[in-house]
Amino acid sequence: LERLARRIAGLLGGRAAAEQASDTARKTFEEGALAESLPTVEVDRTALETGVGILSLLVTAGLAASNGEARRHVQGGAVRLNDEPVSDERRLVTPQDLSPENVVKLSLGKKKHILVRPA
């Protein structure tokens, strides 16, 4: 995967972009780290303080087209929040879920990752 990311980025953006893509792929997929170059979506801080439903967050992040699709992803075990599996479709995401970097890592499957940042 890392080689593929490097090759594609090299073709499209040159050597520097290839190295950055390779580094991001390695950090995200092998180390489970938060790479700042991951796509980011902002949510209202006030809404986060009262709790945002995981289904709504998946739709807002663009990882699901509807709440129904998001529900199926959760039921199928494909959703992770900060690298922890989510099995409850009524799960609320709150400020307690924020990492030390002040983001929440939302993942769908092994390859789709979004950073959720309060705004």
C-alpha positions in Angstrom: 0.0 0.0 0.0 2.8 2.3 0.9 4.5 1.6 -2.5 1.3 2.2 -4.3 0.7 5.6 -2.6 4.3 6.6 -3.4 3.9 5.6 -7.1 0.6 7.3 -7.7 1.7 10.5 -5.9 5.0 10.4 -7.8 3.1 10.3 -11.1 0.7 13.1 -10.2 2.7 15.4 -8.0 6.4 14.7 -8.1 8.9 13.1 -5.7 8.1 15.3 -2.7 4.4 14.5 -2.9 5.3 10.8 -3.3 7.3 10.8 -0.1 4.6 12.6 1.8 1.9 10.1 0.6 4.1 7.2 1.5 4.7 8.6 5.0 1.0 9.3 5.5 0.1 5.8 4.4 2.7 4.2 6.7 1.6 6.3 9.7 -2.1 5.8 9.2 -2.3 2.2 8.1 0.7 0.6 9.9 1.1 2.6 13.0 -2.5 3.7 13.5 -1.3 7.3 14.0 -3.1 10.5 13.3 -1.6 12.0 10.2 -2.3 15.7 9.9 -2.7 15.3 6.1 -5.8 13.1 6.5 -9.0 14.8 5.3 -10.6 16.9 8.1 -14.2 17.9 8.7 -15.2 20.4 11.3 -18.2 20.1 13.6 -19.8 22.7 15.8 -18.1 22.7 19.3 -21.5 23.3 20.9 -23.1 20.3 19.2 -20.1 18.2 20.2 -20.5 19.2 23.9 -24.1 17.9 23.9 -23.1 14.8 21.9 -23.2 14.1 18.2 -24.7 10.8 17.1 -22.2 8.5 15.3 -24.6 8.0 12.4 -24.9 11.7 11.9 -21.2 12.1 12.1 -20.6 9.5 9.5 -22.9 11.3 7.1 -21.4 14.7 7.9 -17.9 13.3 7.3 -19.0 12.0 3.9 -18.4 8.3 4.9 -22.0 7.4 4.4 -24.7 8.9 2.2 -27.5 8.5 4.7 -28.2 7.5 8.3 -29.5 4.1 7.0 -26.2 3.4 5.2 -24.3 4.6 8.3 -26.4 2.2 10.5 -25.5 -0.7 8.2 -21.8 0.1 8.5 -22.0 0.2 12.3 -24.0 -3.1 12.4 -21.5 -4.6 10.0 -18.5 -3.7 12.3 -16.9 -1.4 9.7 -16.9 1.8 11.9 -14.1 2.8 14.3 -13.8 5.8 16.5 -10.2 6.6 17.5 -9.3 3.1 16.3 -11.8 1.4 18.6 -14.7 -0.5 17.0 -18.2 1.1 17.3 -21.0 -1.4 17.7 -23.8 0.8 19.2 -25.6 2.8 16.5 -26.8 5.2 19.2 -23.3 6.1 20.3 -22.7 9.8 21.0 -19.4 11.4 20.2 -18.5 14.0 22.9 -15.5 16.1 23.9 -14.3 13.1 26.0 -13.6 11.3 22.7 -11.1 14.1 21.6 -7.5 13.0 21.3 -4.7 15.1 22.8 -4.4 16.6 19.3 -8.0 17.9 19.8 -9.5 15.7 17.0 -11.5 12.5 16.7 -10.3 9.9 14.1 -13.4 8.4 12.4 -12.7 5.4 10.2 -14.8 3.3 7.8 -13.2 0.0 7.0 -9.4 -0.1 6.7 -8.9 2.6 4.1 -11.2 5.5 4.8 -10.2 7.8 7.6 -11.4 11.3 8.5 -10.3 13.6 11.3 -13.2 15.4 13.0 -12.2 18.7 14.6 -14.4 20.9 16.7 -14.9 24.5 15.4 
